[in-house]
Amino acid sequence: MLTIRYEMPAGLLNLEAHELYKKLEGPTLFHLAGRRKPPLFVSVLLHGNEPVGWEAIRHLLSQYQNRELPRALSLFVGNITAARYGLRRLDGQPDHNRIWTSGNTPEHAMATQVYEEMAKIGLFASIDIHNNTGLNPHYACVNKLATPFLHLAALFSRTVIYFVRPQGVQSLAFAELGPAVTLECGQPGCPQGVAHAHEYLTACLHLAEFPFQSVPKQDIELFHTVAVVRIPPGLRVGFHGDDLDLRLIDNLDQLNFQELPVNTLLGWQPSNRNILLTVTNEQDQEISGRYFYLNGTELRTCRPVMPSMLTRDIRIIRQDCLCYLMERMLLPNASFGVSP
């Protein structure tokens, strides 16, 4: 399922994400030479409807077509078949950012092959690049709180999120190989997201090492993802209509990265007295009653909380989740190795 190549096919950089199937048969790992080693690892298009990473890479590599890269680059181009249709994933496919752990699908085997290949070669750092569908700022995510991870994240944004769920994401796996970060670059089609990712990748390729001193506290706002909110399968959910099990407020995605007070309205449950959302913490325990309550038919928050990744795209809500819930976190003391 995986193809490994050591050069770019002619004309590949002229193609947009939805056209890559014309030159690539499927998921492809490129090893490109550069002045320094080990390589910077970059993954793009783990979700086919998030082209920002590929667009940034296109621009970057076009600038280096006739000169040496500052550092070797290992580039993984993921779900090309979904990208052809502008979808996160095709029906019947696993999410390509949930396969970086044990599993019995061909996609899990492919992800294992990529991981083992990079474990053998070694890497300087790992960068996974995404768009998102809701109204979110640009931010970086880490899965360990060691100093190199925080420097890698702060180089992209002062807003940094620490998370350990969901499992199976690329950055969580590659955090065992070196500093790893996930970039969230705003909505697809936004040129500022492409420019930001391009600028960041260029800076990372020129890095010789990570500072040993900790990130200054004033340079970072750190948040901890404490829970994931999902819609159970089979529920009728939407923004308009009288036949819904759960009707969400129209401006839902405008609540992202807002510190919501107690009693914030999220939607209505017209015919069910039990909270329909499922909310799981880092131990996979169901804790919906900790964050939400029903006031008649109104679904409201029962404690201050900050959501991220809220979207109006019902397909994405069903394929992934409604949102993540975050709390502010103190910046840890300096640690250059693996955090506990």
C-alpha positions in Angstrom: 0.0 0.0 0.0 3.0 2.3 0.7 5.3 3.6 -2.0 8.7 4.9 -1.1 10.4 7.3 -3.5 13.7 9.3 -3.5 12.7 12.0 -5.9 9.6 13.9 -6.9 7.9 12.8 -10.2 8.1 15.4 -12.9 5.1 17.7 -12.7 4.0 16.6 -9.2 4.5 20.0 -7.7 2.2 21.5 -10.3 -0.7 19.5 -9.0 -3.2 20.5 -6.4 -4.2 18.0 -3.7 -7.3 16.7 -5.5 -5.1 16.0 -8.6 -2.4 13.9 -6.9 -4.0 10.6 -7.9 -2.8 11.4 -11.4 0.8 10.9 -10.4 0.7 8.9 -7.2 -0.9 5.5 -6.7 -1.5 5.9 -3.0 0.2 6.9 0.2 3.8 7.8 -0.6 6.8 8.5 1.5 9.5 10.7 -0.1 13.1 10.8 1.2 14.7 13.9 -0.2 18.4 14.7 0.4 19.5 17.8 2.2 22.6 19.5 3.8 21.9 18.3 7.4 20.7 15.0 8.8 18.7 13.5 10.3 15.6 14.5 8.2 12.7 16.6 9.1 9.6 14.4 8.8 6.4 16.1 7.5 3.0 14.4 7.0 0.3 16.0 4.9 -3.2 15.0 3.7 -3.9 12.5 6.5 -7.3 14.0 5.9 -8.2 14.4 2.2 -10.1 17.6 2.7 -7.2 19.5 4.4 -4.8 20.6 1.6 -2.8 23.2 3.5 0.2 20.9 4.1 0.5 19.9 0.5 0.1 23.5 -0.7 2.8 24.6 1.7 5.1 21.8 0.6 4.5 22.6 -3.0 5.6 26.2 -2.6 8.6 25.2 -0.5 10.0 22.5 -2.7 9.4 24.7 -5.8 11.9 27.1 -4.3 14.5 24.4 -3.9 14.2 22.7 -7.2 17.6 23.8 -8.3 19.4 24.0 -4.9 20.0 21.8 -1.9 17.6 21.7 0.9 19.0 23.0 4.2 18.1 19.7 5.9 17.0 16.3 4.5 13.2 16.0 4.3 11.0 12.9 4.6 7.6 13.7 3.3 4.6 11.5 3.8 1.6 12.2 1.5 -1.4 10.4 3.0 -5.0 9.9 1.9 -4.7 10.7 -1.8 -7.9 8.9 -2.7 -10.0 10.9 -0.3 -8.2 14.1 -1.4 -9.4 13.4 -5.0 -13.0 13.9 -3.8 -12.3 16.6 -1.2 -13.3 14.3 1.7 -11.8 13.7 5.1 -11.9 10.0 4.4 -13.9 7.8 2.1 -16.7 5.6 3.5 -15.2 2.3 4.5 -11.7 3.9 5.1 -10.3 4.3 8.6 -9.3 7.9 9.6 -5.7 8.2 8.4 -4.9 10.2 11.6 -6.1 7.3 13.8 -4.1 4.4 12.3 -0.7 5.1 14.0 -1.2 2.3 16.5 -2.0 -1.4 16.4 -4.8 -2.5 14.1 -5.6 -5.1 11.5 -6.4 -2.9 8.4 -4.1 -2.4 5.4 -3.9 1.3 6.5 -2.6 0.3 9.9 0.0 -1.8 8.3 1.0 1.0 6.0 1.3 3.5 9.0 3.5 0.9 10.8 5.7 0.7 7.8 6.2 4.5 7.7 6.9 4.5 11.5 9.5 1.7 11.2 11.1 3.3 8.2 11.6 6.6 10.1 12.7 4.8 13.3 15.4 3.2 11.3 16.6 6.4 9.6 16.0 8.7 12.6 14.4 12.2 12.5 15.1 15.7 13.6 11.5 16.5 14.3 8.0 15.5 13.1 5.4 17.9 11.8 1.8 16.9 10.9 -0.1 19.6 9.1 -3.9 20.0 9.1 -6.7 22.4 8.3 -9.9 22.3 10.4 -13.5 22.9 9.5 -14.6 25.2 12.2 -13.6 28.8 13.1 -10.4 28.2 15.0 -7.1 30.2 15.4 -3.9 28.8 14.1 -2.4 26.6 16.9 0.0 23.8 17.6 -0.5 20.6 19.5 2.0 18.4 21.4 1.7 15.1 23.2 4.7 15.5 25.5 5.6 18.5 27.6 9.4 18.3 27.2 11.3 21.4 26.2 12.0 20.5 22.5 8.3 19.8 21.9 7.3 23.1 23.4 9.9 25.0 21.3 8.8 23.3 18.2 5.2 24.3 18.9 5.9 27.8 20.0 7.8 28.4 16.8 4.3 28.1 15.1 2.0 29.8 17.6 1.8 31.0 21.1 -1.4 29.0 21.5 -0.4 25.4 22.3 -2.6 22.4 23.2 -1.4 19.3 25.1 -3.4 16.1 24.5 -3.0 12.4 24.8 -6.4 11.4 23.4 -7.5 10.3 20.8 -5.0 7.5 20.5 -3.7 6.5 17.1 -2.8 10.0 15.9 0.4 10.5 14.0 2.1 12.9 16.4 1.5 10.7 19.4 3.3 7.8 17.7 6.2 9.9 16.4 6.7 11.6 19.8 8.6 8.4 20.6 11.1 9.1 17.9 11.7 12.8 18.5 10.0 16.2 19.0 6.6 16.1 17.3 3.9 18.6 16.7 0.5 18.9 15.0 -0.2 22.2 13.3 -3.8 23.4 12.9 -3.7 26.0 10.1 -7.3 27.3 9.9 -9.9 26.5 7.3 -9.2 25.1 3.8 -8.8 27.6 1.1 -7.3 30.3 3.4 -4.0 31.6 1.9 -2.9 32.8 5.3 -2.8 29.2 6.5 -0.6 28.1 3.6 1.7 31.0 4.1 2.0 30.3 7.8 2.8 26.6 7.3 5.3 27.4 4.5 7.1 30.0 6.7 7.2 27.5 9.6 8.5 24.6 7.5 11.2 26.9 6.1 12.3 27.9 9.6 12.4 24.2 10.8 14.5 23.2 7.8 17.1 25.8 8.9 17.2 24.8 12.6 20.4 23.1 13.7 19.2 22.2 17.1 16.6 23.0 19.8 17.4 25.4 22.6 18.0 23.8 26.0 16.4 26.6 27.9 12.7 26.4 28.6 10.2 28.4 26.6 9.6 31.8 28.3 6.2 31.8 30.0 5.1 34.9 28.3 5.7 33.3 24.9 3.1 30.5 25.2 -0.5 30.0 26.2 -0.8 26.3 27.1 -4.1 24.4 27.2 -4.9 20.8 28.1 -7.5 18.8 26.2 -9.4 17.1 29.0 -12.3 15.5 27.2 -13.8 14.6 23.8 -17.5 15.2 23.0 -19.1 12.9 20.5 -22.5 12.3 18.9 -23.6 8.7 19.4 -24.4 6.9 16.1 -27.9 6.9 14.9 -28.9 10.2 16.4 -30.6 12.8 14.2 -28.5 15.9 14.7 -28.4 19.2 12.8 -29.0 22.9 12.9 -32.5 23.2 11.5 -35.6 21.1 11.6 -38.3 19.9 14.1 -37.5 16.1 13.7 -34.1 16.2 15.3 -32.9 14.4 18.4 -30.4 17.2 19.0 -30.7 20.6 17.4 -27.5 22.7 17.7 -27.3 26.5 17.9 -26.6 28.2 14.6 -23.3 29.9 15.6 -21.8 26.8 17.2 -18.4 27.2 15.6 -18.0 30.7 16.9 -17.6 29.3 20.4 -14.2 27.8 19.6 -11.4 29.0 21.9 -13.9 31.0 23.9 -13.9 30.5 27.6 -17.6 29.7 28.0 -19.3 30.5 31.3 -21.7 28.3 33.2 -25.1 28.0 31.5 -23.9 28.6 27.9 -26.6 27.2 25.5 -25.4 24.6 23.0 -28.7 23.2 21.6 -32.0 21.6 22.3 -33.1 18.0 23.0 -36.9 18.2 22.3 -37.8 14.6 23.4 -35.2 13.1 25.6 -34.5 13.8 29.3 -31.0 12.3 29.2 -28.0 14.0 27.9 -27.4 12.6 24.4 -23.8 13.7 24.0 -21.1 11.3 25.1 -18.1 12.9 26.8 -15.0 10.9 27.6 -11.9 11.9 29.5 -8.3 10.8 29.1 -9.1 7.6 30.9 -12.0 6.9 28.5 -14.5 7.4 31.3 -17.9 8.8 30.4 -18.3 12.2 32.2 -21.0 14.1 30.3 -22.7 15.1 33.6 -19.5 17.0 34.6 -19.8 19.4 31.7 -23.4 19.5 30.5 -26.9 19.5 31.9 -30.5 19.8 30.6 -32.7 22.8 31.6 -36.0 21.6 30.2 -35.1 20.9 26.5 -32.0 23.2 26.6 -28.5 21.6 26.6 -26.3 23.9 28.6 -22.8 23.9 30.2 -22.6 23.3 33.9 -19.0 24.5 34.4 -16.6 27.0 32.7 -14.9 25.3 29.7 -13.2 26.1 26.4 -14.1 24.1 23.3 -12.1 23.6 20.1 -12.9 22.1 16.7 -16.6 22.8 16.8 -17.9 22.8 13.3 -21.2 23.1 11.3 -20.2 20.2 9.1 -22.4 17.3 10.2 -20.4 14.8 8.2 -17.2 15.8 10.1 -19.1 15.7 13.4 -20.2 12.1 12.7 -16.8 11.0 11.3 -14.7 12.5 14.2 -16.4 14.3 17.1 -18.4 17.4 18.0 -15.5 19.1 19.8 -12.7 18.8 22.3 -12.9 20.5 25.7 -9.9 22.3 27.1 -8.7 23.9 30.3 -5.8 26.3 30.8 -2.5 24.6 32.0 0.6 26.0 33.7 3.8 25.8 31.7 5.9 23.0 33.2 9.4 23.4 34.5 12.1 22.8 31.9 12.5 19.2 30.8 14.7 18.3 27.8 13.8 14.6 27.8 10.5 12.7 27.9 7.9 14.2 30.2 6.2 12.0 32.7 
